[in-house]
Amino acid sequence: MIDYSEPYLAAKKLLQDVHDAMLEQDYDGALSAAFHALVEVRMIHVAILDAREQQNALRKQTEALQKRVPATEGAGGTPEPDGASASATQA
């Protein structure tokens, strides 16, 4: 997974730089900081898309496994009421 925190913090600082430059009427500086902030935001966008893609892939794998492995009573580590194993109760 791509880490979004570093570009997020960089974009946050750059947007503050835009604000400060605008207050000082440094329009070239504001434009430069705004452009660099856009680059950082684009990196955040890519990180979000990557996270969503990984989540969707895991979800598809889980669904495929759930279709292949039928749910059985007593599965999941829950002991049988009489202490018998699941295979003994099916016999």
PyMOL Python script that loads the backbone (N, CA, C, O; Angstrom):
from pymol import cmd

cmd.read_pdbstr("""\
ATOM      1  N   MET A   1       0.847  -1.168   0.000  1.00  0.00           N
ATOM      2  CA  MET A   1       0.000   0.000   0.000  1.00  0.00           C
ATOM      3  C   MET A   1       0.900   1.240   0.000  1.00  0.00           C
ATOM      4  O   MET A   1       1.919   1.282   0.689  1.00  0.00           O
ATOM      5  N   ILE A   2       0.520   2.208  -0.755  1.00  0.00           N
ATOM      6  CA  ILE A   2       1.269   3.456  -0.846  1.00  0.00           C
ATOM      7  C   ILE A   2       0.872   4.348   0.324  1.00  0.00           C
ATOM      8  O   ILE A   2      -0.313   4.521   0.607  1.00  0.00           O
ATOM      9  N   ASP A   3       1.866   4.912   1.002  1.00  0.00           N
ATOM     10  CA  ASP A   3       1.612   5.779   2.148  1.00  0.00           C
ATOM     11  C   ASP A   3       1.176   7.163   1.662  1.00  0.00           C
ATOM     12  O   ASP A   3       1.864   7.796   0.862  1.00  0.00           O
ATOM     13  N   TYR A   4       0.035   7.617   2.154  1.00  0.00           N
ATOM     14  CA  TYR A   4      -0.474   8.930   1.743  1.00  0.00           C
ATOM     15  C   TYR A   4      -0.063  10.035   2.712  1.00  0.00           C
ATOM     16  O   TYR A   4      -0.220  11.212   2.388  1.00  0.00           O
ATOM     17  N   SER A   5       0.457   9.692   3.887  1.00  0.00           N
ATOM     18  CA  SER A   5       0.669  10.701   4.922  1.00  0.00           C
ATOM     19  C   SER A   5       1.743  11.725   4.560  1.00  0.00           C
ATOM     20  O   SER A   5       1.596  12.908   4.866  1.00  0.00           O
ATOM     21  N   GLU A   6       2.818  11.281   3.915  1.00  0.00           N
ATOM     22  CA  GLU A   6       3.874  12.225   3.567  1.00  0.00           C
ATOM     23  C   GLU A   6       3.404  13.272   2.555  1.00  0.00           C
ATOM     24  O   GLU A   6       3.620  14.462   2.779  1.00  0.00           O
ATOM     25  N   PRO A   7       2.761  12.865   1.438  1.00  0.00           N
ATOM     26  CA  PRO A   7       2.265  13.901   0.521  1.00  0.00           C
ATOM     27  C   PRO A   7       1.154  14.750   1.140  1.00  0.00           C
ATOM     28  O   PRO A   7       0.997  15.919   0.789  1.00  0.00           O
ATOM     29  N   TYR A   8       0.384  14.161   2.061  1.00  0.00           N
ATOM     30  CA  TYR A   8      -0.655  14.946   2.741  1.00  0.00           C
ATOM     31  C   TYR A   8      -0.029  16.086   3.546  1.00  0.00           C
ATOM     32  O   TYR A   8      -0.463  17.235   3.457  1.00  0.00           O
ATOM     33  N   LEU A   9       0.991  15.754   4.329  1.00  0.00           N
ATOM     34  CA  LEU A   9       1.643  16.786   5.143  1.00  0.00           C
ATOM     35  C   LEU A   9       2.331  17.828   4.270  1.00  0.00           C
ATOM     36  O   LEU A   9       2.317  19.017   4.586  1.00  0.00           O
ATOM     37  N   ALA A  10       2.935  17.378   3.170  1.00  0.00           N
ATOM     38  CA  ALA A  10       3.590  18.317   2.250  1.00  0.00           C
ATOM     39  C   ALA A  10       2.560  19.244   1.615  1.00  0.00           C
ATOM     40  O   ALA A  10       2.796  20.447   1.506  1.00  0.00           O
ATOM     41  N   ALA A  11       1.416  18.698   1.194  1.00  0.00           N
ATOM     42  CA  ALA A  11       0.365  19.518   0.583  1.00  0.00           C
ATOM     43  C   ALA A  11      -0.181  20.525   1.593  1.00  0.00           C
ATOM     44  O   ALA A  11      -0.441  21.679   1.255  1.00  0.00           O
ATOM     45  N   LYS A  12      -0.348  20.081   2.820  1.00  0.00           N
ATOM     46  CA  LYS A  12      -0.853  20.975   3.869  1.00  0.00           C
ATOM     47  C   LYS A  12       0.094  22.165   4.063  1.00  0.00           C
ATOM     48  O   LYS A  12      -0.354  23.307   4.168  1.00  0.00           O
ATOM     49  N   LYS A  13       1.401  21.893   4.109  1.00  0.00           N
ATOM     50  CA  LYS A  13       2.375  22.971   4.272  1.00  0.00           C
ATOM     51  C   LYS A  13       2.374  23.879   3.052  1.00  0.00           C
ATOM     52  O   LYS A  13       2.436  25.102   3.181  1.00  0.00           O
ATOM     53  N   LEU A  14       2.303  23.281   1.871  1.00  0.00           N
ATOM     54  CA  LEU A  14       2.320  24.086   0.648  1.00  0.00           C
ATOM     55  C   LEU A  14       1.089  24.980   0.546  1.00  0.00           C
ATOM     56  O   LEU A  14       1.185  26.111   0.070  1.00  0.00           O
ATOM     57  N   LEU A  15      -0.060  24.488   0.985  1.00  0.00           N
ATOM     58  CA  LEU A  15      -1.259  25.337   0.961  1.00  0.00           C
ATOM     59  C   LEU A  15      -1.136  26.497   1.941  1.00  0.00           C
ATOM     60  O   LEU A  15      -1.647  27.588   1.690  1.00  0.00           O
ATOM     61  N   GLN A  16      -0.457  26.254   3.055  1.00  0.00           N
ATOM     62  CA  GLN A  16      -0.185  27.360   3.978  1.00  0.00           C
ATOM     63  C   GLN A  16       0.761  28.365   3.321  1.00  0.00           C
ATOM     64  O   GLN A  16       0.618  29.576   3.495  1.00  0.00           O
ATOM     65  N   ASP A  17       1.735  27.841   2.560  1.00  0.00           N
ATOM     66  CA  ASP A  17       2.651  28.715   1.829  1.00  0.00           C
ATOM     67  C   ASP A  17       1.901  29.546   0.789  1.00  0.00           C
ATOM     68  O   ASP A  17       2.214  30.720   0.590  1.00  0.00           O
ATOM     69  N   VAL A  18       0.914  28.943   0.126  1.00  0.00           N
ATOM     70  CA  VAL A  18       0.085  29.695  -0.829  1.00  0.00           C
ATOM     71  C   VAL A  18      -0.602  30.839  -0.110  1.00  0.00           C
ATOM     72  O   VAL A  18      -0.585  31.976  -0.581  1.00  0.00           O
ATOM     73  N   HIS A  19      -1.197  30.546   1.011  1.00  0.00           N
ATOM     74  CA  HIS A  19      -1.917  31.565   1.785  1.00  0.00           C
ATOM     75  C   HIS A  19      -0.970  32.697   2.201  1.00  0.00           C
ATOM     76  O   HIS A  19      -1.287  33.876   2.047  1.00  0.00           O
ATOM     77  N   ASP A  20       0.193  32.317   2.729  1.00  0.00           N
ATOM     78  CA  ASP A  20       1.150  33.334   3.171  1.00  0.00           C
ATOM     79  C   ASP A  20       1.632  34.186   2.001  1.00  0.00           C
ATOM     80  O   ASP A  20       1.751  35.405   2.126  1.00  0.00           O
ATOM     81  N   ALA A  21       1.908  33.551   0.871  1.00  0.00           N
ATOM     82  CA  ALA A  21       2.374  34.292  -0.304  1.00  0.00           C
ATOM     83  C   ALA A  21       1.295  35.242  -0.812  1.00  0.00           C
ATOM     84  O   ALA A  21       1.598  36.358  -1.233  1.00  0.00           O
ATOM     85  N   MET A  22       0.044  34.808  -0.774  1.00  0.00           N
ATOM     86  CA  MET A  22      -1.048  35.686  -1.208  1.00  0.00           C
ATOM     87  C   MET A  22      -1.170  36.900  -0.287  1.00  0.00           C
ATOM     88  O   MET A  22      -1.405  38.014  -0.757  1.00  0.00           O
ATOM     89  N   LEU A  23      -1.015  36.692   1.003  1.00  0.00           N
ATOM     90  CA  LEU A  23      -1.079  37.817   1.943  1.00  0.00           C
ATOM     91  C   LEU A  23       0.037  38.813   1.694  1.00  0.00           C
ATOM     92  O   LEU A  23      -0.134  40.014   1.902  1.00  0.00           O
ATOM     93  N   GLU A  24       1.181  38.311   1.248  1.00  0.00           N
ATOM     94  CA  GLU A  24       2.324  39.176   0.952  1.00  0.00           C
ATOM     95  C   GLU A  24       2.304  39.688  -0.491  1.00  0.00           C
ATOM     96  O   GLU A  24       3.231  40.373  -0.921  1.00  0.00           O
ATOM     97  N   GLN A  25       1.275  39.362  -1.215  1.00  0.00           N
ATOM     98  CA  GLN A  25       1.114  39.713  -2.625  1.00  0.00           C
ATOM     99  C   GLN A  25       2.272  39.198  -3.482  1.00  0.00           C
ATOM    100  O   GLN A  25       2.676  39.825  -4.461  1.00  0.00           O
ATOM    101  N   ASP A  26       2.787  38.046  -3.084  1.00  0.00           N
ATOM    102  CA  ASP A  26       3.827  37.354  -3.835  1.00  0.00           C
ATOM    103  C   ASP A  26       3.137  36.317  -4.712  1.00  0.00           C
ATOM    104  O   ASP A  26       3.091  35.132  -4.382  1.00  0.00           O
ATOM    105  N   TYR A  27       2.603  36.788  -5.835  1.00  0.00           N
ATOM    106  CA  TYR A  27       1.781  35.930  -6.675  1.00  0.00           C
ATOM    107  C   TYR A  27       2.585  34.834  -7.371  1.00  0.00           C
ATOM    108  O   TYR A  27       2.071  33.736  -7.583  1.00  0.00           O
ATOM    109  N   ASP A  28       3.828  35.112  -7.725  1.00  0.00           N
ATOM    110  CA  ASP A  28       4.663  34.075  -8.326  1.00  0.00           C
ATOM    111  C   ASP A  28       4.936  32.961  -7.311  1.00  0.00           C
ATOM    112  O   ASP A  28       4.891  31.778  -7.646  1.00  0.00           O
ATOM    113  N   GLY A  29       5.214  33.350  -6.091  1.00  0.00           N
ATOM    114  CA  GLY A  29       5.431  32.375  -5.028  1.00  0.00           C
ATOM    115  C   GLY A  29       4.173  31.573  -4.749  1.00  0.00           C
ATOM    116  O   GLY A  29       4.244  30.365  -4.523  1.00  0.00           O
ATOM    117  N   ALA A  30       3.014  32.236  -4.762  1.00  0.00           N
ATOM    118  CA  ALA A  30       1.741  31.555  -4.535  1.00  0.00           C
ATOM    119  C   ALA A  30       1.467  30.553  -5.648  1.00  0.00           C
ATOM    120  O   ALA A  30       1.022  29.436  -5.384  1.00  0.00           O
ATOM    121  N   LEU A  31       1.730  30.946  -6.891  1.00  0.00           N
ATOM    122  CA  LEU A  31       1.528  30.036  -8.015  1.00  0.00           C
ATOM    123  C   LEU A  31       2.451  28.818  -7.925  1.00  0.00           C
ATOM    124  O   LEU A  31       2.031  27.687  -8.172  1.00  0.00           O
ATOM    125  N   SER A  32       3.690  29.061  -7.573  1.00  0.00           N
ATOM    126  CA  SER A  32       4.644  27.965  -7.454  1.00  0.00           C
ATOM    127  C   SER A  32       4.217  26.989  -6.351  1.00  0.00           C
ATOM    128  O   SER A  32       4.216  25.776  -6.557  1.00  0.00           O
ATOM    129  N   ALA A  33       3.858  27.521  -5.190  1.00  0.00           N
ATOM    130  CA  ALA A  33       3.430  26.670  -4.079  1.00  0.00           C
ATOM    131  C   ALA A  33       2.141  25.924  -4.437  1.00  0.00           C
ATOM    132  O   ALA A  33       1.980  24.759  -4.076  1.00  0.00           O
ATOM    133  N   ALA A  34       1.224  26.591  -5.145  1.00  0.00           N
ATOM    134  CA  ALA A  34      -0.028  25.946  -5.545  1.00  0.00           C
ATOM    135  C   ALA A  34       0.245  24.798  -6.516  1.00  0.00           C
ATOM    136  O   ALA A  34      -0.368  23.735  -6.414  1.00  0.00           O
ATOM    137  N   PHE A  35       1.169  25.014  -7.458  1.00  0.00           N
ATOM    138  CA  PHE A  35       1.512  23.951  -8.399  1.00  0.00           C
ATOM    139  C   PHE A  35       2.091  22.745  -7.665  1.00  0.00           C
ATOM    140  O   PHE A  35       1.709  21.607  -7.938  1.00  0.00           O
ATOM    141  N   HIS A  36       3.011  22.993  -6.736  1.00  0.00           N
ATOM    142  CA  HIS A  36       3.616  21.894  -5.985  1.00  0.00           C
ATOM    143  C   HIS A  36       2.583  21.200  -5.093  1.00  0.00           C
ATOM    144  O   HIS A  36       2.652  19.988  -4.888  1.00  0.00           O
ATOM    145  N   ALA A  37       1.631  21.965  -4.568  1.00  0.00           N
ATOM    146  CA  ALA A  37       0.554  21.357  -3.771  1.00  0.00           C
ATOM    147  C   ALA A  37      -0.286  20.419  -4.644  1.00  0.00           C
ATOM    148  O   ALA A  37      -0.699  19.350  -4.196  1.00  0.00           O
ATOM    149  N   LEU A  38      -0.532  20.824  -5.882  1.00  0.00           N
ATOM    150  CA  LEU A  38      -1.282  19.957  -6.807  1.00  0.00           C
ATOM    151  C   LEU A  38      -0.556  18.642  -7.058  1.00  0.00           C
ATOM    152  O   LEU A  38      -1.186  17.589  -7.155  1.00  0.00           O
ATOM    153  N   VAL A  39       0.762  18.703  -7.164  1.00  0.00           N
ATOM    154  CA  VAL A  39       1.547  17.485  -7.367  1.00  0.00           C
ATOM    155  C   VAL A  39       1.377  16.556  -6.160  1.00  0.00           C
ATOM    156  O   VAL A  39       1.190  15.350  -6.318  1.00  0.00           O
ATOM    157  N   GLU A  40       1.445  17.126  -4.960  1.00  0.00           N
ATOM    158  CA  GLU A  40       1.296  16.319  -3.746  1.00  0.00           C
ATOM    159  C   GLU A  40      -0.121  15.739  -3.644  1.00  0.00           C
ATOM    160  O   GLU A  40      -0.298  14.590  -3.239  1.00  0.00           O
ATOM    161  N   VAL A  41      -1.107  16.526  -4.008  1.00  0.00           N
ATOM    162  CA  VAL A  41      -2.491  16.034  -3.975  1.00  0.00           C
ATOM    163  C   VAL A  41      -2.670  14.906  -4.985  1.00  0.00           C
ATOM    164  O   VAL A  41      -3.404  13.953  -4.721  1.00  0.00           O
ATOM    165  N   ARG A  42      -2.017  15.001  -6.124  1.00  0.00           N
ATOM    166  CA  ARG A  42      -2.081  13.914  -7.110  1.00  0.00           C
ATOM    167  C   ARG A  42      -1.471  12.640  -6.532  1.00  0.00           C
ATOM    168  O   ARG A  42      -1.967  11.545  -6.798  1.00  0.00           O
ATOM    169  N   MET A  43      -0.417  12.767  -5.757  1.00  0.00           N
ATOM    170  CA  MET A  43       0.197  11.598  -5.122  1.00  0.00           C
ATOM    171  C   MET A  43      -0.753  10.991  -4.082  1.00  0.00           C
ATOM    172  O   MET A  43      -0.817   9.771  -3.931  1.00  0.00           O
ATOM    173  N   ILE A  44      -1.482  11.845  -3.372  1.00  0.00           N
ATOM    174  CA  ILE A  44      -2.488  11.355  -2.424  1.00  0.00           C
ATOM    175  C   ILE A  44      -3.567  10.588  -3.186  1.00  0.00           C
ATOM    176  O   ILE A  44      -3.999   9.522  -2.747  1.00  0.00           O
ATOM    177  N   HIS A  45      -3.993  11.118  -4.303  1.00  0.00           N
ATOM    178  CA  HIS A  45      -5.015  10.487  -5.141  1.00  0.00           C
ATOM    179  C   HIS A  45      -4.569   9.091  -5.566  1.00  0.00           C
ATOM    180  O   HIS A  45      -5.354   8.144  -5.514  1.00  0.00           O
ATOM    181  N   VAL A  46      -3.330   8.962  -5.980  1.00  0.00           N
ATOM    182  CA  VAL A  46      -2.795   7.658  -6.393  1.00  0.00           C
ATOM    183  C   VAL A  46      -2.782   6.695  -5.204  1.00  0.00           C
ATOM    184  O   VAL A  46      -3.110   5.519  -5.356  1.00  0.00           O
ATOM    185  N   ALA A  47      -2.408   7.188  -4.024  1.00  0.00           N
ATOM    186  CA  ALA A  47      -2.382   6.335  -2.832  1.00  0.00           C
ATOM    187  C   ALA A  47      -3.788   5.836  -2.488  1.00  0.00           C
ATOM    188  O   ALA A  47      -3.957   4.680  -2.099  1.00  0.00           O
ATOM    189  N   ILE A  48      -4.778   6.686  -2.628  1.00  0.00           N
ATOM    190  CA  ILE A  48      -6.164   6.290  -2.346  1.00  0.00           C
ATOM    191  C   ILE A  48      -6.632   5.250  -3.359  1.00  0.00           C
ATOM    192  O   ILE A  48      -7.266   4.264  -2.983  1.00  0.00           O
ATOM    193  N   LEU A  49      -6.331   5.457  -4.627  1.00  0.00           N
ATOM    194  CA  LEU A  49      -6.702   4.478  -5.656  1.00  0.00           C
ATOM    195  C   LEU A  49      -6.032   3.127  -5.395  1.00  0.00           C
ATOM    196  O   LEU A  49      -6.652   2.077  -5.566  1.00  0.00           O
ATOM    197  N   ASP A  50      -4.769   3.161  -4.982  1.00  0.00           N
ATOM    198  CA  ASP A  50      -4.048   1.930  -4.678  1.00  0.00           C
ATOM    199  C   ASP A  50      -4.694   1.209  -3.496  1.00  0.00           C
ATOM    200  O   ASP A  50      -4.864  -0.010  -3.537  1.00  0.00           O
ATOM    201  N   ALA A  51      -5.053   1.939  -2.455  1.00  0.00           N
ATOM    202  CA  ALA A  51      -5.683   1.319  -1.286  1.00  0.00           C
ATOM    203  C   ALA A  51      -7.018   0.685  -1.661  1.00  0.00           C
ATOM    204  O   ALA A  51      -7.331  -0.422  -1.222  1.00  0.00           O
ATOM    205  N   ARG A  52      -7.799   1.387  -2.469  1.00  0.00           N
ATOM    206  CA  ARG A  52      -9.085   0.841  -2.898  1.00  0.00           C
ATOM    207  C   ARG A  52      -8.894  -0.414  -3.738  1.00  0.00           C
ATOM    208  O   ARG A  52      -9.635  -1.384  -3.577  1.00  0.00           O
ATOM    209  N   GLU A  53      -7.916  -0.405  -4.626  1.00  0.00           N
ATOM    210  CA  GLU A  53      -7.636  -1.566  -5.474  1.00  0.00           C
ATOM    211  C   GLU A  53      -7.234  -2.766  -4.622  1.00  0.00           C
ATOM    212  O   GLU A  53      -7.702  -3.880  -4.860  1.00  0.00           O
ATOM    213  N   GLN A  54      -6.381  -2.549  -3.642  1.00  0.00           N
ATOM    214  CA  GLN A  54      -5.970  -3.648  -2.767  1.00  0.00           C
ATOM    215  C   GLN A  54      -7.149  -4.185  -1.957  1.00  0.00           C
ATOM    216  O   GLN A  54      -7.282  -5.397  -1.786  1.00  0.00           O
ATOM    217  N   GLN A  55      -7.997  -3.298  -1.461  1.00  0.00           N
ATOM    218  CA  GLN A  55      -9.166  -3.731  -0.697  1.00  0.00           C
ATOM    219  C   GLN A  55     -10.101  -4.553  -1.575  1.00  0.00           C
ATOM    220  O   GLN A  55     -10.610  -5.585  -1.137  1.00  0.00           O
ATOM    221  N   ASN A  56     -10.331  -4.115  -2.794  1.00  0.00           N
ATOM    222  CA  ASN A  56     -11.199  -4.852  -3.714  1.00  0.00           C
ATOM    223  C   ASN A  56     -10.611  -6.218  -4.050  1.00  0.00           C
ATOM    224  O   ASN A  56     -11.348  -7.199  -4.147  1.00  0.00           O
ATOM    225  N   ALA A  57      -9.295  -6.293  -4.230  1.00  0.00           N
ATOM    226  CA  ALA A  57      -8.656  -7.572  -4.529  1.00  0.00           C
ATOM    227  C   ALA A  57      -8.800  -8.530  -3.349  1.00  0.00           C
ATOM    228  O   ALA A  57      -9.067  -9.716  -3.543  1.00  0.00           O
ATOM    229  N   LEU A  58      -8.623  -8.025  -2.133  1.00  0.00           N
ATOM    230  CA  LEU A  58      -8.786  -8.870  -0.945  1.00  0.00           C
ATOM    231  C   LEU A  58     -10.231  -9.331  -0.797  1.00  0.00           C
ATOM    232  O   LEU A  58     -10.489 -10.476  -0.425  1.00  0.00           O
ATOM    233  N   ARG A  59     -11.164  -8.440  -1.088  1.00  0.00           N
ATOM    234  CA  ARG A  59     -12.575  -8.796  -0.998  1.00  0.00           C
ATOM    235  C   ARG A  59     -12.905  -9.907  -1.995  1.00  0.00           C
ATOM    236  O   ARG A  59     -13.627 -10.846  -1.660  1.00  0.00           O
ATOM    237  N   LYS A  60     -12.382  -9.802  -3.211  1.00  0.00           N
ATOM    238  CA  LYS A  60     -12.635 -10.832  -4.227  1.00  0.00           C
ATOM    239  C   LYS A  60     -12.024 -12.169  -3.818  1.00  0.00           C
ATOM    240  O   LYS A  60     -12.629 -13.219  -4.031  1.00  0.00           O
ATOM    241  N   GLN A  61     -10.826 -12.135  -3.229  1.00  0.00           N
ATOM    242  CA  GLN A  61     -10.196 -13.368  -2.760  1.00  0.00           C
ATOM    243  C   GLN A  61     -11.026 -13.997  -1.654  1.00  0.00           C
ATOM    244  O   GLN A  61     -11.215 -15.214  -1.630  1.00  0.00           O
ATOM    245  N   THR A  62     -11.520 -13.181  -0.744  1.00  0.00           N
ATOM    246  CA  THR A  62     -12.328 -13.685   0.368  1.00  0.00           C
ATOM    247  C   THR A  62     -13.614 -14.309  -0.152  1.00  0.00           C
ATOM    248  O   THR A  62     -14.008 -15.383   0.302  1.00  0.00           O
ATOM    249  N   GLU A  63     -14.267 -13.650  -1.094  1.00  0.00           N
ATOM    250  CA  GLU A  63     -15.504 -14.190  -1.663  1.00  0.00           C
ATOM    251  C   GLU A  63     -15.241 -15.518  -2.368  1.00  0.00           C
ATOM    252  O   GLU A  63     -16.040 -16.447  -2.259  1.00  0.00           O
ATOM    253  N   ALA A  64     -14.127 -15.609  -3.086  1.00  0.00           N
ATOM    254  CA  ALA A  64     -13.792 -16.852  -3.785  1.00  0.00           C
ATOM    255  C   ALA A  64     -13.536 -17.980  -2.795  1.00  0.00           C
ATOM    256  O   ALA A  64     -13.963 -19.113  -3.014  1.00  0.00           O
ATOM    257  N   LEU A  65     -12.845 -17.671  -1.712  1.00  0.00           N
ATOM    258  CA  LEU A  65     -12.593 -18.700  -0.701  1.00  0.00           C
ATOM    259  C   LEU A  65     -13.871 -19.126   0.002  1.00  0.00           C
ATOM    260  O   LEU A  65     -14.052 -20.306   0.300  1.00  0.00           O
ATOM    261  N   GLN A  66     -14.752 -18.180   0.265  1.00  0.00           N
ATOM    262  CA  GLN A  66     -16.004 -18.520   0.931  1.00  0.00           C
ATOM    263  C   GLN A  66     -16.858 -19.429   0.049  1.00  0.00           C
ATOM    264  O   GLN A  66     -17.595 -20.266   0.569  1.00  0.00           O
ATOM    265  N   LYS A  67     -16.773 -19.285  -1.260  1.00  0.00           N
ATOM    266  CA  LYS A  67     -17.521 -20.153  -2.168  1.00  0.00           C
ATOM    267  C   LYS A  67     -16.921 -21.554  -2.192  1.00  0.00           C
ATOM    268  O   LYS A  67     -17.650 -22.535  -2.343  1.00  0.00           O
ATOM    269  N   ARG A  68     -15.594 -21.662  -2.045  1.00  0.00           N
ATOM    270  CA  ARG A  68     -14.922 -22.960  -2.105  1.00  0.00           C
ATOM    271  C   ARG A  68     -15.033 -23.733  -0.796  1.00  0.00           C
ATOM    272  O   ARG A  68     -15.082 -24.963  -0.807  1.00  0.00           O
ATOM    273  N   VAL A  69     -15.073 -23.017   0.340  1.00  0.00           N
ATOM    274  CA  VAL A  69     -15.106 -23.682   1.645  1.00  0.00           C
ATOM    275  C   VAL A  69     -16.492 -23.490   2.246  1.00  0.00           C
ATOM    276  O   VAL A  69     -16.830 -22.385   2.670  1.00  0.00           O
ATOM    277  N   PRO A  70     -17.301 -24.550   2.290  1.00  0.00           N
ATOM    278  CA  PRO A  70     -18.645 -24.394   2.844  1.00  0.00           C
ATOM    279  C   PRO A  70     -18.582 -24.159   4.349  1.00  0.00           C
ATOM    280  O   PRO A  70     -17.726 -24.711   5.040  1.00  0.00           O
ATOM    281  N   ALA A  71     -19.482 -23.347   4.839  1.00  0.00           N
ATOM    282  CA  ALA A  71     -19.566 -23.087   6.276  1.00  0.00           C
ATOM    283  C   ALA A  71     -20.113 -24.327   6.956  1.00  0.00           C
ATOM    284  O   ALA A  71     -21.095 -24.911   6.496  1.00  0.00           O
ATOM    285  N   THR A  72     -19.478 -24.734   8.058  1.00  0.00           N
ATOM    286  CA  THR A  72     -19.945 -25.899   8.800  1.00  0.00           C
ATOM    287  C   THR A  72     -20.325 -25.478  10.206  1.00  0.00           C
ATOM    288  O   THR A  72     -19.771 -24.526  10.756  1.00  0.00           O
ATOM    289  N   GLU A  73     -21.253 -26.181  10.764  1.00  0.00           N
ATOM    290  CA  GLU A  73     -21.683 -25.895  12.122  1.00  0.00           C
ATOM    291  C   GLU A  73     -20.539 -26.238  13.059  1.00  0.00           C
ATOM    292  O   GLU A  73     -19.896 -27.277  12.909  1.00  0.00           O
ATOM    293  N   GLY A  74     -20.289 -25.385  14.004  1.00  0.00           N
ATOM    294  CA  GLY A  74     -19.214 -25.610  14.952  1.00  0.00           C
ATOM    295  C   GLY A  74     -17.876 -25.094  14.454  1.00  0.00           C
ATOM    296  O   GLY A  74     -16.876 -25.232  15.159  1.00  0.00           O
ATOM    297  N   ALA A  75     -17.817 -24.501  13.262  1.00  0.00           N
ATOM    298  CA  ALA A  75     -16.562 -23.973  12.734  1.00  0.00           C
ATOM    299  C   ALA A  75     -16.224 -22.673  13.434  1.00  0.00           C
ATOM    300  O   ALA A  75     -17.082 -22.050  14.059  1.00  0.00           O
ATOM    301  N   GLY A  76     -14.993 -22.274  13.327  1.00  0.00           N
ATOM    302  CA  GLY A  76     -14.582 -21.004  13.895  1.00  0.00           C
ATOM    303  C   GLY A  76     -14.089 -21.134  15.321  1.00  0.00           C
ATOM    304  O   GLY A  76     -14.025 -20.141  16.045  1.00  0.00           O
ATOM    305  N   GLY A  77     -13.738 -22.349  15.741  1.00  0.00           N
ATOM    306  CA  GLY A  77     -13.180 -22.513  17.062  1.00  0.00           C
ATOM    307  C   GLY A  77     -14.216 -22.646  18.154  1.00  0.00           C
ATOM    308  O   GLY A  77     -13.859 -22.701  19.331  1.00  0.00           O
ATOM    309  N   THR A  78     -15.485 -22.698  17.803  1.00  0.00           N
ATOM    310  CA  THR A  78     -16.531 -22.857  18.803  1.00  0.00           C
ATOM    311  C   THR A  78     -16.644 -24.334  19.142  1.00  0.00           C
ATOM    312  O   THR A  78     -16.898 -25.145  18.252  1.00  0.00           O
ATOM    313  N   PRO A  79     -16.460 -24.710  20.415  1.00  0.00           N
ATOM    314  CA  PRO A  79     -16.534 -26.134  20.750  1.00  0.00           C
ATOM    315  C   PRO A  79     -17.955 -26.654  20.627  1.00  0.00           C
ATOM    316  O   PRO A  79     -18.926 -25.923  20.823  1.00  0.00           O
ATOM    317  N   GLU A  80     -18.051 -27.942  20.294  1.00  0.00           N
ATOM    318  CA  GLU A  80     -19.352 -28.609  20.228  1.00  0.00           C
ATOM    319  C   GLU A  80     -19.920 -28.684  21.624  1.00  0.00           C
ATOM    320  O   GLU A  80     -19.156 -28.729  22.588  1.00  0.00           O
ATOM    321  N   PRO A  81     -21.233 -28.699  21.772  1.00  0.00           N
ATOM    322  CA  PRO A  81     -21.847 -28.715  23.112  1.00  0.00           C
ATOM    323  C   PRO A  81     -21.402 -29.889  23.966  1.00  0.00           C
ATOM    324  O   PRO A  81     -21.209 -29.728  25.172  1.00  0.00           O
ATOM    325  N   ASP A  82     -21.232 -31.083  23.366  1.00  0.00           N
ATOM    326  CA  ASP A  82     -20.850 -32.247  24.171  1.00  0.00           C
ATOM    327  C   ASP A  82     -19.347 -32.494  24.149  1.00  0.00           C
ATOM    328  O   ASP A  82     -18.878 -33.505  24.671  1.00  0.00           O
ATOM    329  N   GLY A  83     -18.583 -31.573  23.544  1.00  0.00           N
ATOM    330  CA  GLY A  83     -17.149 -31.706  23.481  1.00  0.00           C
ATOM    331  C   GLY A  83     -16.667 -32.573  22.344  1.00  0.00           C
ATOM    332  O   GLY A  83     -15.462 -32.768  22.186  1.00  0.00           O
ATOM    333  N   ALA A  84     -17.584 -33.102  21.543  1.00  0.00           N
ATOM    334  CA  ALA A  84     -17.218 -33.958  20.405  1.00  0.00           C
ATOM    335  C   ALA A  84     -16.695 -33.103  19.271  1.00  0.00           C
ATOM    336  O   ALA A  84     -17.022 -31.920  19.173  1.00  0.00           O
ATOM    337  N   SER A  85     -15.892 -33.691  18.426  1.00  0.00           N
ATOM    338  CA  SER A  85     -15.370 -32.952  17.276  1.00  0.00           C
ATOM    339  C   SER A  85     -16.434 -32.888  16.196  1.00  0.00           C
ATOM    340  O   SER A  85     -17.388 -33.665  16.208  1.00  0.00           O
ATOM    341  N   ALA A  86     -16.269 -31.963  15.263  1.00  0.00           N
ATOM    342  CA  ALA A  86     -17.220 -31.788  14.174  1.00  0.00           C
ATOM    343  C   ALA A  86     -17.259 -33.035  13.295  1.00  0.00           C
ATOM    344  O   ALA A  86     -18.320 -33.376  12.771  1.00  0.00           O
ATOM    345  N   SER A  87     -16.133 -33.724  13.119  1.00  0.00           N
ATOM    346  CA  SER A  87     -16.111 -34.899  12.258  1.00  0.00           C
ATOM    347  C   SER A  87     -16.870 -36.066  12.917  1.00  0.00           C
ATOM    348  O   SER A  87     -17.489 -36.867  12.216  1.00  0.00           O
ATOM    349  N   ALA A  88     -16.829 -36.168  14.231  1.00  0.00           N
ATOM    350  CA  ALA A  88     -17.527 -37.245  14.917  1.00  0.00           C
ATOM    351  C   ALA A  88     -19.035 -37.048  14.871  1.00  0.00           C
ATOM    352  O   ALA A  88     -19.784 -38.024  14.831  1.00  0.00           O
ATOM    353  N   THR A  89     -19.488 -35.796  14.875  1.00  0.00           N
ATOM    354  CA  THR A  89     -20.916 -35.540  14.819  1.00  0.00           C
ATOM    355  C   THR A  89     -21.464 -35.756  13.429  1.00  0.00           C
ATOM    356  O   THR A  89     -22.662 -35.995  13.276  1.00  0.00           O
ATOM    357  N   GLN A  90     -20.620 -35.679  12.401  1.00  0.00           N
ATOM    358  CA  GLN A  90     -21.089 -35.886  11.045  1.00  0.00           C
ATOM    359  C   GLN A  90     -21.150 -37.361  10.694  1.00  0.00           C
ATOM    360  O   GLN A  90     -21.854 -37.729   9.754  1.00  0.00           O
ATOM    361  N   ALA A  91     -20.433 -38.226  11.418  1.00  0.00           N
ATOM    362  CA  ALA A  91     -20.383 -39.655  11.084  1.00  0.00           C
ATOM    363  C   ALA A  91     -21.643 -40.390  11.439  1.00  0.00           C
ATOM    364  O   ALA A  91     -21.739 -41.596  11.214  1.00  0.00           O
TER     365      ALA A  91
END
""", "prot")
cmd.dss("prot")
cmd.show_as("cartoon", "prot")
cmd.util.cbc("prot")
cmd.orient("prot")
